[in-house]
Amino acid sequence: MRQNPVLQQIQNNMAPGAYTAHGFLGDDQRNLIDILKNDEQIVAKLGVTHEQIASKMRELTLMGIKTPDVPVIVQGKYEVLVDDHRGFIPCPFADNVSEIKRNTRVRNLDSNDSVYWSDLNIHMIEQHGFYEGIGSSFRNDPTTLFQVLGMSINNNLKK
């Protein structure tokens, strides 16, 4: 699909070296508009919203912040480890948001599957529906997040 000049500039911001050394797109050759539309379709099929996914991610990060660099068991379901890398990283969507360089690793204790995200990932998912490009080191597939975070259709923030 053809994308407008604003999205093209945002996609340029996502290239390696613009905001981060490795960029946000990995080896994904699709236009940003196509990446966004594809992930939007996946999220809609799961029966949740980007905001619900981001909310669960933020909830777990906030629980893990209480013991930085030390894993904590949350709700008896998740092992959460948060590490801080100092400094801030700007959002490539040029929305004047910068997030702390902090990463969260969550392991679902039932499935033993895990996911890894940054505070910027939470923001980009919540505000822009962007999970990063395929092959990006911080790509979070919406289906994987949904499963590992123990979300369910129509009762999405299962506690």
Backbone as JSON, one array per atom type, in Angstrom:
{
  "sequence": "MRQNPVLQQIQNNMAPGAYTAHGFLGDDQRNLIDILKNDEQIVAKLGVTHEQIASKMRELTLMGIKTPDVPVIVQGKYEVLVDDHRGFIPCPFADNVSEIKRNTRVRNLDSNDSVYWSDLNIHMIEQHGFYEGIGSSFRNDPTTLFQVLGMSINNNLKK",
  "N": [[0.84, -1.18, 0.0], [0.44, 2.25, -0.66], [2.08, 4.86, 1.08], [1.64, 7.91, 2.94], [3.53, 11.07, 2.86], [4.17, 11.85, 5.51], [4.16, 9.46, 7.04], [6.2, 8.25, 5.62], [8.4, 9.81, 6.35], [8.48, 9.2, 9.07], [9.07, 6.48, 8.86], [11.63, 6.74, 7.8], [12.87, 7.81, 10.06], [13.03, 5.53, 11.53], [15.06, 4.02, 10.55], [18.24, 2.3, 10.75], [20.61, 3.93, 12.8], [19.37, 6.44, 12.78], [17.68, 6.98, 15.1], [18.33, 4.94, 16.78], [21.0, 2.52, 17.02], [20.43, 0.09, 15.67], [17.95, 0.52, 14.59], [14.35, 0.3, 13.99], [13.03, -1.42, 12.36], [14.13, -3.84, 11.65], [14.74, -6.48, 9.41], [12.59, -6.09, 7.85], [10.95, -5.44, 4.9], [8.67, -4.14, 4.2], [6.48, -1.29, 3.72], [5.91, 1.16, 6.27], [3.17, 1.7, 6.7], [2.0, -0.7, 5.88], [3.06, -2.51, 7.73], [1.89, -1.53, 10.08], [-0.88, -1.84, 9.48], [-1.05, -4.64, 9.16], [-0.38, -5.6, 11.76], [-2.47, -4.4, 13.15], [-4.66, -5.82, 12.16], [-4.09, -8.36, 13.2], [-4.28, -7.87, 15.96], [-6.97, -7.12, 16.15], [-8.2, -9.57, 15.44], [-7.49, -11.04, 17.65], [-9.12, -9.96, 19.51], [-8.59, -7.88, 21.23], [-7.23, -4.66, 22.22], [-4.65, -2.35, 21.19], [-4.1, -0.71, 23.3], [-4.9, -2.21, 25.53], [-3.07, -4.33, 25.47], [-0.67, -2.87, 25.84], [-1.21, -1.8, 28.36], [-1.15, -4.05, 30.05], [1.53, -4.76, 29.69], [2.77, -2.47, 30.77], [1.85, -2.63, 33.42], [3.18, -4.95, 34.34], [5.84, -4.15, 34.02], [5.95, -2.04, 35.89], [5.61, -3.48, 38.24], [7.96, -4.94, 38.26], [9.89, -2.95, 38.47], [10.16, -2.41, 41.11], [12.1, -4.05, 42.14], [14.76, -3.68, 40.76], [16.87, -5.29, 38.37], [16.64, -7.71, 39.63], [14.92, -10.69, 39.52], [11.37, -10.93, 39.91], [8.47, -12.52, 41.14], [5.29, -12.22, 39.85], [1.9, -12.03, 40.55], [1.87, -14.74, 40.79], [2.17, -15.86, 38.33], [3.99, -14.83, 36.54], [7.43, -14.3, 35.86], [9.31, -11.52, 36.33], [11.73, -9.33, 35.14], [13.44, -6.38, 35.35], [15.55, -4.05, 33.83], [17.63, -1.17, 33.85], [18.98, 1.17, 31.65], [19.94, 3.71, 31.73], [19.42, 7.04, 30.7], [17.5, 8.37, 27.91], [15.26, 7.62, 25.18], [14.08, 8.82, 22.13], [10.8, 8.81, 20.66], [10.27, 7.46, 17.46], [8.11, 8.32, 16.03], [7.95, 10.99, 16.15], [6.55, 12.46, 18.11], [7.17, 14.02, 20.22], [7.78, 12.55, 22.49], [9.82, 10.99, 24.82], [11.26, 8.11, 26.14], [12.35, 6.37, 29.09], [15.36, 4.51, 28.98], [14.75, 1.57, 29.55], [14.37, -1.86, 30.12], [12.24, -4.71, 30.03], [11.86, -8.06, 30.91], [9.7, -10.74, 30.63], [8.62, -13.79, 31.83], [6.33, -16.3, 31.31], [5.17, -18.35, 33.73], [3.67, -20.67, 33.49], [3.76, -21.52, 30.78], [6.4, -21.21, 30.17], [7.3, -19.54, 28.22], [8.69, -16.48, 26.96], [8.83, -12.87, 26.79], [10.19, -9.71, 25.73], [10.67, -6.32, 26.26], [10.91, -2.73, 25.76], [10.47, 0.41, 27.53], [9.83, 2.24, 25.58], [8.71, 0.58, 23.63], [6.25, -0.04, 24.86], [4.98, 2.48, 24.8], [4.93, 2.93, 21.97], [3.31, 0.84, 21.08], [0.91, 1.34, 22.46], [0.2, 4.01, 21.69], [0.63, 4.17, 18.92], [0.2, 1.72, 17.73], [2.33, 0.15, 16.97], [4.55, -2.46, 16.7], [7.11, -2.91, 16.04], [9.31, -3.8, 13.29], [9.52, -6.91, 11.45], [12.14, -9.01, 12.39], [13.45, -7.11, 13.84], [15.28, -6.46, 16.83], [13.73, -5.78, 19.0], [11.18, -6.46, 18.27], [7.87, -7.26, 18.94], [5.69, -9.65, 18.57], [2.23, -9.38, 18.22], [0.5, -11.6, 18.76], [2.13, -13.34, 20.22], [2.69, -11.74, 22.47], [0.05, -11.54, 23.49], [-0.43, -14.22, 24.2], [1.72, -14.91, 26.0], [1.36, -13.0, 27.98], [-0.95, -13.82, 29.08], [-3.48, -13.0, 28.28], [-6.99, -12.73, 27.49], [-9.72, -13.17, 25.22], [-12.14, -10.64, 25.16], [-12.12, -10.41, 27.9], [-9.91, -9.05, 28.8], [-7.76, -8.17, 30.51], [-6.84, -10.2, 32.28], [-6.33, -11.14, 35.57]],
  "CA": [[0.0, 0.0, 0.0], [1.2, 3.51, -0.73], [1.96, 5.61, 2.32], [1.76, 9.36, 2.78], [4.87, 11.58, 3.19], [4.4, 11.88, 6.95], [4.57, 8.1, 7.42], [7.51, 7.97, 5.01], [9.41, 10.46, 7.2], [8.56, 8.4, 10.29], [9.81, 5.28, 8.5], [13.04, 7.15, 7.7], [13.35, 7.93, 11.45], [13.18, 4.18, 12.07], [16.21, 3.37, 9.93], [19.41, 2.19, 11.62], [21.42, 5.13, 12.93], [18.6, 7.68, 12.93], [17.36, 7.14, 16.52], [19.04, 3.85, 17.46], [22.01, 1.89, 16.18], [19.86, -0.97, 14.84], [16.68, 0.92, 14.03], [13.11, -0.27, 14.51], [12.36, -2.2, 11.33], [14.79, -5.12, 11.41], [14.93, -6.73, 7.98], [11.27, -5.98, 7.25], [11.01, -4.61, 3.7], [7.37, -3.52, 3.95], [6.27, 0.09, 4.14], [5.39, 1.3, 7.62], [1.7, 1.59, 6.67], [1.66, -2.12, 5.78], [3.4, -3.12, 9.02], [0.85, -1.1, 11.02], [-2.16, -2.47, 9.12], [-0.97, -6.07, 9.44], [-0.48, -5.81, 13.21], [-3.83, -4.0, 13.54], [-5.53, -6.96, 11.85], [-3.8, -9.43, 14.16], [-4.83, -7.46, 17.26], [-8.43, -7.2, 16.03], [-8.58, -10.99, 15.48], [-7.31, -11.5, 19.03], [-10.21, -9.41, 20.31], [-8.07, -6.91, 22.2], [-6.76, -3.41, 21.63], [-3.25, -2.02, 21.47], [-4.07, -0.11, 24.63], [-4.99, -3.28, 26.52], [-1.79, -5.01, 25.49], [0.3, -1.96, 26.45], [-1.54, -1.67, 29.77], [-0.63, -5.24, 30.74], [2.98, -4.63, 29.67], [3.14, -1.43, 31.74], [1.57, -3.18, 34.75], [4.25, -5.86, 34.72], [7.07, -3.35, 34.18], [5.86, -1.32, 37.17], [5.83, -4.45, 39.32], [9.37, -5.31, 38.22], [10.73, -1.8, 38.84], [10.35, -2.42, 42.57], [13.34, -4.79, 42.43], [15.53, -3.66, 39.51], [17.94, -6.27, 38.15], [16.36, -8.91, 40.41], [13.62, -11.22, 39.09], [10.29, -10.95, 40.89], [7.29, -13.28, 40.71], [4.12, -11.34, 39.88], [0.6, -12.7, 40.46], [2.1, -16.17, 40.74], [2.1, -16.29, 36.93], [5.04, -14.25, 35.71], [8.71, -13.88, 36.4], [9.57, -10.23, 35.7], [13.05, -8.77, 35.38], [13.56, -5.05, 34.75], [16.88, -3.44, 33.93], [17.66, 0.23, 33.44], [20.22, 1.46, 30.92], [20.21, 5.15, 31.85], [19.14, 7.88, 29.55], [16.19, 8.37, 27.28], [15.23, 7.38, 23.75], [12.9, 9.49, 21.57], [9.88, 8.03, 19.82], [10.5, 7.79, 16.05], [6.9, 8.91, 15.45], [8.13, 12.45, 16.27], [5.42, 12.97, 18.9], [7.78, 14.7, 21.37], [7.85, 11.65, 23.64], [11.06, 10.24, 25.05], [11.06, 7.14, 27.21], [13.53, 5.89, 29.79], [15.95, 3.29, 28.41], [14.53, 0.5, 30.53], [13.87, -3.08, 29.46], [11.53, -5.67, 30.87], [11.73, -9.44, 30.41], [8.63, -11.44, 31.34], [8.47, -15.21, 31.52], [5.1, -16.9, 31.79], [5.59, -19.53, 34.49], [2.93, -21.85, 33.04], [4.21, -21.96, 29.46], [7.85, -20.99, 30.12], [7.59, -18.63, 27.12], [9.02, -15.15, 27.47], [8.85, -11.7, 25.92], [11.15, -8.7, 26.14], [10.29, -5.03, 25.68], [11.4, -1.49, 26.37], [9.39, 1.36, 27.82], [9.42, 2.83, 24.3], [7.78, -0.37, 23.01], [4.92, 0.15, 25.45], [4.43, 3.71, 24.23], [4.63, 2.8, 20.53], [2.16, -0.05, 20.93], [-0.28, 2.01, 22.98], [-0.14, 5.24, 20.97], [0.8, 4.1, 17.47], [-0.07, 0.38, 17.22], [3.57, -0.29, 16.32], [5.21, -3.54, 17.43], [8.39, -2.95, 15.34], [9.35, -4.6, 12.08], [9.98, -8.3, 11.55], [13.59, -9.07, 12.42], [13.97, -6.14, 14.8], [15.58, -7.12, 18.11], [12.68, -5.48, 19.96], [9.88, -6.8, 17.7], [6.97, -8.03, 19.8], [4.53, -10.12, 17.81], [1.04, -9.23, 19.06], [-0.02, -12.9, 19.2], [3.02, -13.83, 21.27], [2.39, -10.94, 23.67], [-1.27, -11.96, 23.95], [-0.32, -15.54, 24.83], [2.63, -14.9, 27.14], [0.79, -12.14, 29.02], [-2.13, -14.48, 29.63], [-4.68, -12.22, 27.98], [-8.06, -13.52, 26.91], [-10.67, -12.4, 24.42], [-13.27, -9.98, 25.83], [-11.87, -10.29, 29.34], [-8.55, -8.95, 28.36], [-6.71, -7.98, 31.51], [-6.96, -11.29, 33.25], [-5.37, -10.92, 36.66]],
  "C": [[0.89, 1.24, 0.0], [0.99, 4.29, 0.57], [2.22, 7.09, 2.07], [3.16, 9.83, 3.21], [5.18, 11.64, 4.69], [4.87, 10.51, 7.44], [5.92, 7.74, 6.81], [8.62, 8.6, 5.84], [9.58, 9.68, 8.51], [9.34, 7.11, 10.0], [11.3, 5.59, 8.35], [13.65, 7.29, 9.09], [13.66, 6.57, 12.05], [14.38, 3.43, 11.51], [17.37, 3.28, 10.93], [20.22, 3.5, 11.61], [20.65, 6.41, 13.12], [18.3, 7.94, 14.41], [18.07, 6.09, 17.38], [20.03, 3.22, 16.49], [21.4, 0.89, 15.2], [18.53, -0.61, 14.2], [15.51, 0.13, 14.61], [12.45, -1.25, 13.54], [12.98, -3.57, 11.08], [15.06, -5.3, 9.93], [13.6, -6.69, 7.22], [11.32, -5.0, 6.08], [9.69, -3.9, 3.39], [7.39, -2.04, 4.33], [5.67, 0.1, 5.54], [3.88, 1.13, 7.65], [1.27, 0.13, 6.62], [1.96, -2.87, 7.07], [2.3, -2.8, 10.03], [-0.48, -1.79, 10.74], [-2.16, -3.96, 9.43], [-1.11, -6.35, 10.93], [-1.86, -5.4, 13.74], [-4.81, -5.15, 13.29], [-5.33, -8.1, 12.84], [-4.45, -9.11, 15.5], [-6.36, -7.55, 17.24], [-8.91, -8.66, 16.1], [-8.43, -11.57, 16.89], [-8.4, -10.98, 19.95], [-9.77, -8.47, 21.41], [-7.72, -5.62, 21.47], [-5.27, -3.23, 21.93], [-3.11, -1.49, 22.9], [-4.12, -1.17, 25.73], [-3.68, -4.06, 26.62], [-0.75, -4.15, 26.2], [0.05, -1.81, 27.95], [-1.0, -2.84, 30.58], [0.9, -5.19, 30.78], [3.44, -3.63, 30.73], [2.94, -1.94, 33.18], [2.72, -4.07, 35.22], [5.59, -5.13, 34.88], [7.06, -2.64, 35.52], [6.06, -2.25, 38.35], [7.32, -4.82, 39.4], [10.31, -4.2, 38.63], [11.03, -1.81, 40.34], [11.62, -3.13, 42.98], [14.2, -4.83, 41.17], [16.68, -4.66, 39.52], [17.79, -7.54, 38.99], [15.0, -9.44, 39.96], [12.61, -11.24, 40.23], [9.14, -11.77, 40.3], [6.07, -12.39, 40.92], [2.87, -12.18, 39.66], [0.74, -14.22, 40.39], [2.16, -16.74, 39.34], [3.3, -15.87, 36.09], [6.32, -14.04, 36.51], [9.09, -12.62, 35.62], [10.95, -9.74, 36.12], [13.16, -7.45, 34.62], [14.99, -4.56, 34.92], [16.85, -2.06, 33.29], [19.01, 0.52, 32.79], [20.59, 2.93, 30.91], [19.96, 5.89, 30.55], [17.74, 7.69, 29.01], [16.33, 8.08, 25.79], [13.95, 8.02, 23.19], [12.07, 8.53, 20.71], [10.1, 8.43, 18.36], [9.26, 8.35, 15.36], [6.87, 10.43, 15.61], [6.95, 13.09, 17.01], [5.9, 13.66, 20.19], [7.76, 13.86, 22.63], [9.22, 11.0, 23.65], [10.8, 9.33, 26.24], [12.4, 6.75, 27.83], [14.04, 4.64, 29.09], [15.91, 2.2, 29.47], [13.91, -0.68, 29.79], [13.26, -4.02, 30.48], [11.5, -7.02, 30.17], [10.68, -10.12, 31.28], [8.59, -12.88, 30.86], [7.17, -15.7, 32.14], [5.48, -18.22, 32.45], [4.86, -20.8, 34.06], [3.5, -22.4, 31.73], [5.73, -21.94, 29.3], [8.26, -20.13, 28.93], [7.88, -17.25, 27.69], [8.96, -14.1, 26.37], [9.75, -10.65, 26.55], [10.76, -7.39, 25.48], [10.97, -3.89, 26.41], [10.2, -0.61, 26.72], [8.91, 2.02, 26.54], [8.49, 1.89, 23.55], [6.37, -0.18, 23.54], [4.25, 1.38, 24.84], [4.03, 3.52, 22.76], [3.46, 1.87, 20.27], [0.88, 0.69, 21.33], [-0.72, 3.18, 22.09], [-0.14, 5.11, 19.45], [0.48, 2.72, 16.88], [1.13, -0.22, 16.51], [4.34, -1.26, 17.21], [6.63, -3.78, 16.92], [8.33, -3.92, 14.17], [9.86, -6.01, 12.34], [11.51, -8.31, 11.45], [14.23, -8.05, 13.34], [14.21, -6.83, 16.14], [14.52, -6.84, 19.18], [11.28, -5.7, 19.37], [9.1, -7.64, 18.7], [5.75, -8.41, 18.98], [3.3, -10.01, 18.7], [0.48, -10.56, 19.58], [0.83, -13.47, 20.33], [2.8, -13.06, 22.57], [1.09, -11.4, 24.3], [-1.17, -13.27, 24.73], [0.54, -15.5, 26.09], [2.05, -14.07, 28.29], [-0.52, -12.68, 29.58], [-3.42, -13.7, 29.4], [-5.74, -13.14, 27.38], [-9.03, -12.61, 26.18], [-11.82, -11.93, 25.3], [-13.17, -9.94, 27.35], [-10.37, -10.09, 29.46], [-7.48, -8.78, 29.41], [-6.89, -8.96, 32.65], [-5.9, -11.14, 34.33], [-5.11, -12.18, 37.42]]
}
